[in-house]
Amino acid sequence: MSSPRVLYVTDLAYVANGRVYRDEDLMLSARLGAHLDLALCSPLAAESLMAGFDVVVVRNSGPVIHYRETYDSFRAAAIASGIPVFTELSGRADMIGKQYLVDLSRAGAAVIPTVDRAADLGLLPPMGLFVVKPKLGSDSIGMRTVGATDLASLDLDGSMLVQPTIDFVHEVSFVFVDHEFHYALHAPDPLRRWELQPFAPSEDDLAFARYFIEWNTIDHGVQRVDACRLRDGTLLLMELEDLNPYLSLDVVDASTVARFVDAMERSIIALASAGQGRAVS
């Protein structure tokens, strides 16, 4: 097929602590636009514009919690029309909420212990402090810390998660395009989580990250596996961001950026080709 028409969804006005969404998307969309027919739009306009494109790329579109109804409508319309979306909407991690943390915790996977019901609070390790956050939250919106004595008074109706506070060395992130690992980052200071540096992961680190990439049901898209490293060196999953993960491309070297952009371009073209039988207005 000819160069696919790409609708690149981004919120250039969104301001996030420690990250400049706008700069990352301006750079990435310019690099992709050198070989693809690409147009930018805000998340609020994606549904009304997407029929004229071969694929929709959802990037730094800001926390969905700020426009929940609009996003849900876009998602339903994209699925109904068959228009390909990058990252694919088949994901079962953050793009549909954080229920997966409860499910993976129950299954014994290497995640921070997580429950969503009062009856299951006893499954959490005894700690002095616990984190409570909404299943549909992001960017720490709605998150609060409570003491152990306050757990019994929580109104757990299934919309909130409870996790113990974890004593960890640092946070780490692994970035994948499709099922291919590209780079890893860590925040040496836990109190400055967005001051990231590249690091070379061990084979055990990569096996940990790949477990969750394989668990998720996505063939085409960008995913970021976020974890915390415990004092004994092991990792626990914090979240699997499969909707619009910030990529921190400004802290990796030029060759890594080039390889990442090339892989993303190939994946977008493959996804568009797979959906080329869809009628485009």
C-alpha positions in Angstrom: 0.0 0.0 0.0 1.0 3.6 -0.4 2.2 5.6 2.7 -0.6 5.2 5.3 -2.5 8.2 6.5 -1.8 8.5 10.2 -3.9 10.4 12.7 -1.5 11.2 15.5 -3.4 11.9 18.8 -1.6 14.2 21.3 -2.4 16.9 23.8 0.3 19.5 23.1 -1.0 21.7 25.9 -0.9 19.1 28.7 1.6 19.8 31.5 3.0 17.0 33.5 5.4 17.0 36.4 9.0 16.2 35.3 8.0 15.5 31.7 7.5 17.6 28.6 4.9 15.7 26.6 4.8 18.4 23.9 8.5 18.2 23.0 8.5 14.5 22.8 5.5 14.4 20.5 6.7 17.2 18.3 10.0 15.3 17.8 8.5 11.9 17.3 5.7 13.0 15.0 8.2 15.0 12.9 10.4 11.9 12.5 7.5 9.7 11.6 6.0 12.3 9.3 9.1 12.2 7.1 7.9 8.8 5.8 4.2 8.7 6.7 1.3 11.0 5.8 0.7 12.2 9.3 -1.6 14.8 10.9 -1.8 15.8 14.6 -5.1 16.2 16.5 -6.2 16.5 20.1 -7.8 13.5 21.9 -11.1 15.4 21.9 -11.2 15.4 18.0 -9.9 11.9 17.4 -13.3 10.2 16.9 -14.7 12.8 14.5 -11.5 12.8 12.4 -10.4 9.2 12.3 -12.6 8.0 9.5 -10.3 9.8 7.0 -7.2 7.9 8.1 -5.7 4.4 7.8 -4.5 4.2 11.4 -4.8 6.2 14.6 -1.7 6.6 16.7 -2.5 7.5 20.4 0.6 9.1 22.0 0.9 11.6 24.8 -2.8 12.4 25.0 -2.8 13.1 28.7 -4.7 11.2 31.5 -7.9 9.7 30.1 -9.6 10.5 33.4 -9.9 14.1 32.3 -12.0 13.2 29.3 -13.4 9.7 30.1 -16.6 9.8 28.2 -14.9 11.2 25.1 -12.2 8.5 25.2 -14.7 5.7 25.8 -16.8 6.9 22.8 -13.6 7.0 20.6 -12.6 3.5 21.7 -16.0 2.1 21.0 -16.2 3.8 17.6 -12.7 2.6 16.6 -13.5 -1.0 17.5 -16.9 -0.8 15.7 -15.5 0.7 12.5 -12.4 -1.5 12.5 -9.9 1.3 12.2 -6.5 0.2 13.5 -5.3 2.0 16.6 -1.7 2.0 17.7 -1.3 0.8 20.4 -3.9 -1.9 19.6 -7.1 -1.7 21.7 -6.8 -5.4 22.6 -4.6 -4.6 25.6 -5.7 -5.7 29.0 -3.5 -3.5 31.2 -3.7 0.2 31.9 -5.8 1.0 28.8 -8.8 -0.6 30.5 -7.9 0.3 34.1 -5.9 -1.3 36.8 -8.0 -4.4 37.5 -5.2 -6.4 36.0 -3.0 -5.6 39.1 -5.6 -7.3 41.3 -5.9 -10.3 38.9 -2.1 -10.7 38.5 -1.7 -10.4 42.3 -4.2 -13.1 42.9 -2.4 -15.3 40.3 0.9 -15.0 42.2 2.7 -12.9 39.6 5.6 -10.6 40.5 3.5 -7.5 41.1 3.0 -5.3 44.1 0.4 -7.1 46.2 -2.9 -5.5 45.3 -6.5 -6.0 46.4 -9.8 -4.2 45.8 -12.1 -5.7 48.4 -12.3 -5.4 52.1 -12.5 -9.2 52.5 -9.1 -9.5 50.9 -7.2 -6.9 53.0 -5.7 -9.8 55.0 -3.9 -10.9 51.9 -1.6 -7.8 52.0 1.6 -8.0 54.0 1.5 -6.2 57.4 2.8 -2.7 56.9 2.4 0.7 58.6 1.2 2.5 55.5 -0.8 1.6 52.5 -1.5 3.3 49.1 -5.1 3.7 47.9 -5.8 4.7 44.3 -8.6 4.5 41.8 -8.6 1.8 39.2 -9.2 4.3 36.5 -6.6 6.8 37.7 -3.3 7.9 36.3 -0.5 10.3 37.0 -1.2 9.7 40.8 -4.6 11.4 40.4 -6.8 10.4 43.4 -4.0 8.5 45.1 -3.6 8.8 48.9 -1.7 7.1 51.7 -3.5 5.7 54.7 -2.3 4.0 57.9 -2.9 0.4 58.8 -5.5 1.3 61.4 -7.5 3.2 58.7 -7.9 0.2 56.4 -11.0 -1.1 58.0 -12.8 2.2 57.4 -12.2 2.2 53.7 -15.2 2.0 51.5 -13.9 -0.5 49.0 -16.6 -0.8 46.3 -14.4 -2.3 43.6 -13.3 1.0 42.1 -10.2 1.4 44.3 -7.0 -0.5 44.8 -5.1 -1.0 48.0 -1.4 -1.7 48.0 1.3 -1.8 50.7 4.0 0.8 50.6 7.1 -0.9 49.3 10.7 -0.3 50.5 12.6 -0.3 47.2 15.9 0.8 45.8 14.6 2.5 42.6 12.0 2.4 39.9 12.8 0.9 36.5 11.1 1.0 33.1 11.4 -1.2 30.1 10.2 0.1 26.7 9.0 -2.2 24.0 7.7 -1.8 20.4 5.5 -4.8 19.6 7.3 -7.6 21.4 10.8 -6.1 20.8 12.7 -4.6 23.7 14.3 -1.3 23.0 15.7 0.4 26.1 15.5 0.5 29.9 15.5 3.4 32.3 15.8 3.8 36.0 15.4 6.6 38.6 18.3 6.3 41.0 16.6 8.5 43.5 13.1 7.2 44.5 12.1 10.7 45.6 12.9 12.1 42.1 11.1 9.5 40.0 11.2 11.5 36.7 15.0 12.1 36.8 15.7 9.0 34.6 18.8 7.5 33.3 19.4 4.7 30.8 20.7 1.4 32.2 21.7 -2.0 30.9 19.2 -4.6 32.2 20.3 -8.1 33.2 18.8 -11.2 31.5 16.7 -11.7 34.6 15.4 -8.1 34.3 14.5 -8.7 30.7 12.8 -12.0 31.5 10.7 -10.2 34.1 9.6 -7.5 31.6 9.0 -9.9 28.8 6.7 -12.0 31.0 4.2 -9.1 31.1 4.6 -8.2 27.5 3.7 -11.7 26.5 0.9 -11.8 29.0 -0.7 -8.8 27.4 -2.6 -9.3 24.1 -1.0 -6.7 21.9 0.9 -7.4 18.6 1.4 -3.8 17.5 2.1 -0.9 19.8 4.3 0.7 22.4 4.3 -0.6 25.9 6.2 0.4 29.0 6.7 -2.0 31.9 7.2 -0.1 35.1 8.7 -1.9 38.2 10.4 -1.3 41.5 13.6 -3.0 42.5 13.6 -4.5 46.0 16.5 -4.5 48.3 17.3 -8.1 47.3 17.5 -7.2 43.6 14.2 -8.7 42.5 11.5 -6.7 40.6 7.8 -6.1 41.2 5.5 -4.7 38.6 4.1 -1.3 39.4 2.1 -0.9 36.1 2.0 -2.0 32.5 1.3 1.2 30.5 -0.2 0.1 27.2 -2.3 3.2 26.3 -0.1 6.3 26.0 3.2 5.8 27.8 5.6 8.7 28.0 8.8 7.4 26.4 11.6 9.6 27.9 13.3 9.7 24.5 15.2 12.8 25.5 17.4 10.8 27.9 18.5 8.0 25.5 21.2 8.3 22.8 20.6 9.2 19.2 21.1 5.6 17.9 18.5 4.3 20.3 16.0 6.9 19.3 16.6 6.1 15.6 16.1 2.4 16.2 13.0 3.1 18.2 11.4 5.4 15.6 12.2 2.9 12.8 10.5 0.1 14.7 7.5 2.2 15.5 7.2 3.2 11.8 7.4 -0.4 10.7 4.8 -1.4 13.2 2.4 1.4 12.2 2.7 0.4 8.5 2.1 -3.3 9.3 -1.0 -2.4 11.4 -2.3 -0.1 8.6 -1.7 -2.9 6.0 -3.6 -5.4 8.2 -6.6 -3.0 8.2 -6.4 -1.9 4.5 -9.7 -3.7 3.6 -11.6 -1.1 5.7 -13.3 1.6 3.7 -11.8 5.0 4.3 -13.9 8.1 3.6 
